[in-house]
Amino acid sequence: QETIALYQGQVTLGKIVGVLMHEGRKPIKYIDEQAPRIVRWYNHLLKQKILMPEDVIFSKEEIIERLEGLKSESDFLINLFRKVDPLAVRKRRVTTNIPVKELINRTKILFESELEKNEITLKITPQKKFYLKGTESDIYVILTNLFDNSIYWLSTSRIRDRKIEINLFYEGGNLIIDFIDNGPGIKEEFVESLFEPGFSTKPRGTGLGLSISGEAATRNGGSIKLMSYKNGTYFRIILIKGKEV
């Protein structure tokens, strides 16, 4: 019952995110469009000498600086909305060709500050385009959970050269994503419980991340499995290969 309640909470959160995405875009769009327009109007008024220097309480530079700050903050919110958009609960849309590298890079941006703060390097190989067939929001959830787990355990370790490696390749009709870190790894006694709802070795962890990720992979005709648990953590994500475009 506790696990079901946690899942219901995740669904509720997804609905809240959906409302936030829908309702929040309008005012952000307005702010984003109006800031540069006000700058143009202000410059026009000065050129027409409708505003005289003695009528201006603040200098032109000060006003433009604040308007540019307004534009910068609206850009930040627009990017934030773009990042959380796949987490919003809506009708799931199956995409034939999801560009995997672009999705990984979007996920990287979400965790960029944490990667820098904890001095974790990210390496993606090879540098070519890969495509998969599935639902983009599901794949995004898988990636965000794996990034979140790796960053957490690497940040708590004493390892100096902290790394996350993502290796991509096709195997038959599948796309393989190997997600590897050189963190403390997973204790053998925890391996069998790893994907069970409610199981977590994090302090105050919900134990839903890997369980939700496993279900997301299954919904898309794939799977996630633990490949290694002694020298770091190594997950293999198997998904259906998309058509190269």
Salt bridges, closest charged atoms under 4 A:
GLU23 OE2 - HIS22 ND1 2.95
ASP32 OD1 - LYS71 NZ 3.08
GLU33 OE2 - LYS29 NZ 2.47
ASP75 OD1 - LYS71 NZ 3.05
ASP85 OD1 - ARG25 NH2 3.62
ASP85 OD1 - ARG90 NH2 2.94
GLU136 OE2 - ARG106 NH1 2.78
ASP138 OD1 - ARG92 NH1 2.47
ASP138 OD1 - ARG219 NH2 2.85
ASP148 OD2 - LYS202 NZ 3.19
ASP161 OD2 - LYS163 NZ 3.39
ASP178 OD1 - ARG236 NE 2.74
